[in-house]
Amino acid sequence: MSRSDETPRLPIADGRTARRAAFQLLKDDPRAVFGMLLLTSLAALAGAAGPWLLGRIITRFEAGDLSVSQVDGLAAAVLGFAAAQLVLTRYARGLSHRFGERALARLREEVVDRALALPGRLADEVGTGDLVTRSTLDVATVSATLRNAAPDIFIAGVQVVFIFAAVFVLDPLLGLCSMVGLPLVWVVSRWYLARSRDAYLAEGAAAGEVSEILNSTAHGARTVEAYGLQTLQNRSLDQAVDTTYRASTRTLALRTVLFPVTEFAHALPMALVLLVGGLAYLDGSIALGTVVAGSLYMWQLVDPLNQMLIWVEQLQRSGASFARIKGVGLVSHTPDAPVPPPADDLIEVQGVRYSYLPGHEVLTDVELQVRPGERLAVVGRSGAGKSTLGKLLSGVDTPDTGSILVGGVPVADLAAAGELGNRIVLITQQHHVFMGTLRDNMMMAAPEADDEAILAALALMEADWAAELPEGLDTMLGSGGVDLKAAQAQQLTLARVHLADPHTLILDEATSLLDPTTARQAERAVAAVRSDRTVIAIAHRLQTAHDADRVAVMESGRIVELGTHEELVGAGGAYAALWRSWNGES
């Protein structure tokens, strides 16, 4: 089904924020920017020399004080300046493209970092469509600008400035004629820019809606078939596609005004220079060479202005995409100051409240301490808030109120600073195999690990299948490579955890979806990882609680009992009732 208008979406950076971020891209690579400006200015100067020299040839030839050898010399100079412009422009363009690639690499890394730093609750609420569109289609749009449009427009802009300056130096009257089209370009550009940003943002949002519906339908295909929702889904998709079509038509209508008007504005100065210059020449107030040089400058102006015209639409589209990309970071959790190292491994939960929807609290006033090296089991009926507490303890999300600390430092700050991975790790029923080699998958947890350490971790998890892979650690996994079974994927995940060497493991029934034989093998692997570490087990099977040092019992988002298995059974409370039910006692 289509998403409601009230469905949360990731924010969009305002114009000021986007401009400041774009300027930051320039500040991050100042040497390249200075080099581009220098080479482009020299190329523009070389280009401006040719028409001036041709004008001098005509003027002096008309006056009869120019020999054949002098004509040859000036013509050779024209060719030399043209060759210099070609070479300088080539190097300026090459430097611009390298600058664009470096800026694009930084932007891609930033998108990934900010997407990973999104609060888990928000990521769930906005769905995957909007985020995927921003990290793929929007990044692709900006990359096209950085690779092509930005270098072309930068070079064209410098050339335009130098050409206008050359015409004014040549003759002020012709200079005024050369600028007659600028007011028209200014008016139509203002009209276009005032409407195009919102139009392109709407187009991007519509594309995200289509992506969201397609993604959710693909993931829930069996449910759609089981409940006969094909017609409803098709109708929702048709509506989203229709919205996308209307948004695209709107941007197309804007371009059909911009392009013809600016094309006319480019042709008008050439006509005026020829007309006014010709009349002035007949009147004797201007030399023929000056008219020719001015006309050549106007002819030179056509290409850079056309380049700017061609890319202005891409720039506006890219600007909207850039604002959407920067919007991802507006909700990422980032610490206000450098995060100090935790004093120890003590975990403290203080007055934590949390809700997925306003007014519907899942956790209420949760208080808990987990001592280093302790085995704590968290039990309770389905919906009591156990998995939610596990997510908050692991830094996946932040509480609405209260705090979760490790060694006196907020877990959420450590997660945002990238300092939590070697301290607290959450292991759930989902085990991810990333596209890449087996070595790449393992080294994600420990970039400095050597092959010996990787093989030792796999052996500890009883991952005998790793030795049978056709290319060993260099075997490609995931899409286009070897497809691991559920148990193998879990062993890979646990081996990664072992390499990361966290002090605390949070286990949210990591083996509950496996068949009994596979689960027993996986549990042996889990036991190997748990050795000498703090373990918080979200337990649905009470045998886990029986073996724990302490048991926390949750009901309706609160911890209602806390103690050892024997203490809680003897107390005759909520845990004792769960234990009797687990053992089939009345």
ABEGO torsion letter per residue (X at the ends): XBBBAABBBBBBBBAAAAAAAAAAAAAABAAAAAAAAAAAAAAAAAAAAAAAAAAAAAAAAAAGABBAAAAAAAAAAAAAAAAAAAAAAAAAAAAAAAAAAAAAAAAAAAAAAAAAABBAAAAAAAEAAAAAAAAAAAAAAAAAAAAAAAAAAAAAAAAAAAAAAAAAAABAAAAAAAAAAAAAAAAAAAAAAAAAAAAAAAAAAAAAAAAAAAAAAAAAAAAAAAAGAAAAAAAAAAAAAAAAAAAAAAAAAAAAAAAAAAAAAAAAAAAAAAAAAAAAAAAGABBAAAAAAAAAAAAAAAAAAAAAAAAAAAAAAAAAAAAAAAAAAAABBBBABBBBBBABABBBBBGBBBBABBGBBABBGBBBBBBBGBBBBBBEBBGAGAAAAAAAAAGABBBABEBBBBGGBBAAAAAAAGAAAAABBBBBABBBBBBEBAAAAAAAABAABBAAAAAAAAAAAGBAAAAABAAEAABBBEBGBBBBBAAAAAAAAAAAAAAAGBABBBBBGAAAABBAAAAAAAAAAAAAAABGBBBBBBBABAAAAAABABBBBBBGGBBABBEBAAAAAAAGBAAAAAAAAAAGBX
